[in-house]
Amino acid sequence: MAAAFAKRLLDAFVDAGLDRQQCDFDEAAGQMIINNDITRVVPIATLFAQYSLCADEAARSKLVDGAMKAFVEGAADVPSSIAETGDRLLPQLWNKQKIAARQMTLPAGFELPHCGLRGELPLDGDLGVVLVCDYGVDGLSIETPVLSKDLSRWGCLANLSQEFCCMLVLDPVGDKQRLLQNILEQRIRLGIINGDVDLSKA
């Protein structure tokens, strides 16, 4: 059934203008990789679980349309600035296997920032913390992982991502832009990074 659902999604994506050759469905991993200008990972297994709960065909069609907007038009993409994330940016617990599997889907040079429950790397236990940007509309719920390129866009240097993840676990509803600026300012005071970092770009 999941394979049939994946085909329905793929047909919808193609109808919306996506090249079928840009989509790679991995049934074992339960995901579809869209290799376009922006690489997007469609969580087929997660979406199929939501699809299975739809009461009728109208609801199923609405979910498929929402998935098209999320993954073809990019509605579920991580915002370009941290200020735009609002309350969508959340810490989430993933097991080691899920972190490793997601890392394998990323293009060269991209990383999935994460840390342990106490901010440690490598992970001490089986669980790690990642940042996700929540997207929900018309009964569709998608959690897009925040990648190293997103943190860089926000002005967060790669070596700060671990601390940023950890701090968000401690204060998930706090002012995230202020938190990032506090981390940067502390590193500047300690001389760990150069003082000419432009905090306004965070």
Secondary structure as UniProt FT lines:
FT   HELIX           2..15
FT   TURN            16..17
FT   HELIX           20..22
FT   STRAND          23..26
FT   TURN            27..30
FT   STRAND          31..35
FT   STRAND          39..42
FT   HELIX           44..52
FT   HELIX           57..71
FT   TURN            75..76
FT   HELIX           82..84
FT   HELIX           86..88
FT   STRAND          89..95
FT   HELIX           96..105
FT   TURN            108..109
FT   STRAND          114..115
FT   TURN            117..118
FT   STRAND          127..137
FT   TURN            138..139
FT   STRAND          140..145
FT   HELIX           148..153
FT   TURN            154..155
FT   HELIX           158..160
FT   HELIX           161..170
FT   TURN            172..173
FT   HELIX           176..189
FT   TURN            190..191
FT   TURN            195..196
FT   HELIX           199..201
//
